């Protein structure tokens, strides 16, 4: 009988949301095991493993040059990342979930420990030619990541700004979508979003001292208002000479309504949303960001610019790349994709002891890309900062949320990763070559925020013997109480954290000594959502014994508006851009 191992012992992984599903990329620690994993981890094998949560067909893409695979597992999020009831809204846990899948061990199996078997012996050291290529980094355009999202690590971004080690510092604020913003919350110069009141004063002062230019999509749906706020901040810092420019044109709400665009997720026209449609924003081209740089902007603020697009723009500006040079457009976007998630490529979100580790993540450094004129690049970080940059960290980030690796669409080009090479060339230095690009799509993706009812959430813990049974009884009581009140329970969900809140694990044994019950429902009326929270609170006097630790605020308790993300497309020639200096 074949020896069985968990996939975790032979592969590492990264996952994230892709529409209504998740994108799970896996790569073998040792290239020699690629063919073995290819035979074992088939589409059918993965479909059987995730059958408790979806019966939709699984798609597998192969990347033999990187000894990696990319799986698309649809239907597991039960809605967009902003509108789902699932606790893991972005599908991030699926990387580890899939790694617990069992397969037959390959012949002469020796497990990889602490990532030591991550690369073959031929890749253990850089060749002289690779080292020479890396040396060209001195004349390269130096791109730095200042944030991967609006809540990201302030200190790491400021450290890069103060270092003088980068020419451009990019701050992504919006991550997967425009964000769950109601229009009235994001206009009039008050949409600088989350930590930027703390981040930007430090960053702007440091970048002014090191002559580093800033590119950011923190404009959300009011780039001009945010640019005004930023200009005033420059004045307050004693830096009135800094030139701040806003990129306008991503807001296509009126155009989406006038064209009555078709909604990808439903096939219905936009008009079916009625007054529930809150915003519509198109992914803009790098072109207006390049224009702002050419006009001498020190700080460029846009709305819905793609994460990778913000890294492409300075490369076009510095090297004079033609917008129809698809190869270089693709390379620039590919490097931008590697950079866009910040510490995810420098060791953050990487450790999986004992197989992988990254030191001193409390002081993790953000990534730097040294990009040559041909679009090849070296990924590194500041010396002395925490984390690690190696082939594995770069490969995991490459696989993150790309879908088809040969057809990763952006507004400016289609990126093709199937010929990409990732090579360790020194401590915390990785060489990226072989990314390809193809002609841009004729359309631009449009993301739309739609009011889709209200969430109600409540949580309570049960401890000691019979905790699971008492939590189950509590869920039955809450459901019955809602029915008595005439409230629809068809979109009510109960998670038993520690048992099945992330994934319905099969074949587990043992009785837990504590359970966290999470009740969440979607309701058409706010009052119904508030009643769910109230009924969970009632359990403290009207439910099973031994319950406590009530959570009554949104996130892990409370109520909130449910804003779902929908998509459509617009012809690129219909988008009109404007660059305005404030």
ABEGO torsion letter per residue (X at the ends): XBBBBBAAAABBBBBBBBEABBBBBBBBABAAAAAAAAAABBAAAAAAAAAAABABBBBBBBBAAAGBBBBBBBGAAGEBAAABABABAAGAAAAAAAAABBBBBBBGBBBBBGGAAABBAAAABBBAAAAAAAAAAAABBBBBBABABAABBAAAAAAAAAAGABABBBBBAAEABAEBBBAAAABGGAAAEEAAAAAAAAAAAAAAAAGBBBBBAAAEABAAAAAAAAAAAAAAAGBAABBBBBBBGABAAAAAAAAGBBBAAAGBBAAAAEAABABBBBBBBAAAAAAAAAAGBABBBBBBBBAAAAAAAAAAAAAGBBAABAAAAAAAAAAAAAAAAEAAAAGBGABBOAABBBBGAAABBBBBBBBBAAGBBBBBBBBGBBEBBBAAAAAAAAABGAEBAABBBBAABBBBAAABBBBBAEBGBBBBBGBBBBBBBABBBBBBBBBAEBBBBBBBBBBEBGAAAAAAAAAAAAAAAAAAAGBBAAABBBBBBGAAAABBBBGBBEBBABBBBBBBBBBABAAAAAAAAAAAAAAAAABBBGBBGBBABBGAEEBBBBBBBBBBBBBAAABBBBBBBX
